[in-house]
Amino acid sequence: MSIKNCPDRNIFARILYRIIISVYDLRFIFLLLFLPMLLGSSCEPKKETDAAKLPKRPLELPDPGDNVLGKQVYVANCKLCHGLDGQMGGSGAANLAISILTLEEATTVITKGRNLMNAYENKLSAGEIDAVTKYIQLFKDH
């Protein structure tokens, strides 16, 4: 029986063709995976940015002194967005360490809300708002 008359000849040719194509495709995949290494990409550490040169402030709450209520209100209501040190900026929250708001303006923002910040006039008493307003002023000095 000759190979020309063999019914499996086409199947054998197809399998051999698929193997050759697969190996050929693997060469391109190999090139894509290792091209950066072949082109000499650098694995050197990145240079320090200006932000990395800034002194690191400890992530801690400022000492409230006699204003313990202000600290409690801040931890319960403000820390989630403003962060432990007032600089987190979650959900677009302002950085309290560099805020230029006066005490009255800060009271208005806490009471009425602004941008994405909710109003707290129905959630906190006037005394709590006053206490937390005075407390967040400590972040500027911290």
N, C-alpha and C positions, 0 to 999 in steps of 0.2 A: 504494500500500500504506500503510495507516495504522499508527500505532504500536501500536494495540490488537491488531492481527493479527500483529505481529512476534513470532516465537518467542524472540528474544533479550531481550525486554523484561524478563523476570524476572531474568535474569542481570545485566543492566545495573542494575536496581534493587538487587539484592543487593550488587553491587560498590560502588555509590554509598552504600548504607547502611553497609557496612563501613568505607569511608573516613571517613564522618561520625562513626561510633562511635570509630574510631581517633583522630581529631583530638580528640574529646571526652575520651577516656581520657588523651591526652597532657596536657591541661590539668590533670588531677588529679595526674599524675606530676610535672609541672612544679611544682605547688603543694607537693607533698611534698618535692621536692628543695630548693626554695628557700624553704620556709616559715621556717626559722630566720633566714635573712637578711631576710625580709620583716617578721618580728617584732622585728627589731633585736637579734639576739644579739651579744654582745660579743666582740670579737677582741683584747681587751686581755690583756697577759700576766698570768699568775696571780701572786697575792701570795706572798711567801716563807713557807714553812712553818717551824715550829720546827726541824725536822731540817735544813733548808737553811741555817739560821743557825749550826749547829754547825761548829767548825773541822774542816777536812779533814785527816785524817792521811795521810801518804804510804803507798802500798801497797808496803811493802818488808819484807823479813825483818829481824828484829833481829840485831845483831851477836852471833854466838855466843861470841865470846871464845875460850876454850880448848875449848869444847864443839862442835867441828866435827862430830863423830858425831851429836850431837843434831839439828843443822841438816840433815844428810844424811838422817836417818831421817824427820824432819818433812816434808821436800820429797818424799821417796819415798812416804810412807804417809799423811800427814795433810793435806797441802796441797789435795788434791782436794775435800775437804768443808769444811775450816776456812778455806781461802783463804790467800793469800800473807801477809796481815797478821793472820790468826787470827780475822777477823770476818765471814767470808763466810756461814756458817750453812747451807751446802748440805746437803740431806737431813736437816735438823733439827740440824745440828752446833752445839755450844755456841760462844758467843763467848769466845774465849780471853783477850781483853783485859780482860774484866770478870768472868772466872771467880773464884769465891770458894773453889774447892777448895784444900785444903792439898796439899803435895807427896805425902803418903801417899795421900790420896784420889784425886789425879790418877793416881798409879801404879796404884791398884786399878782405876780406870775403864779405863785403857789395857790393863791385863792381862786383866781379866774382861769388858770391854765394858759398855755401858749403852744402853738404848733402842735406837736403830737402829745404834749404833756396834758394830762387830765387836770380838771379843776378839783381842788380839794376843799372847797368851801362847804360842801355837804358831807364830807367824810371826816374832817378834822375840826376840832373846836378852834375858836379864835386864839386861845392860849397855846394850843399845840402848834398852830401856824406861826405864831410869834416866836415860840421856842425853837422850832426847826429853822426859821429864817435866821435867827441869831446864831444858831449852831452852824449853818452852812457858811457863814461869814468866816468861821475859823479855818476853812479849807484854804482861804487866800493866804493866811499866815503860816500854814502848816508846811 
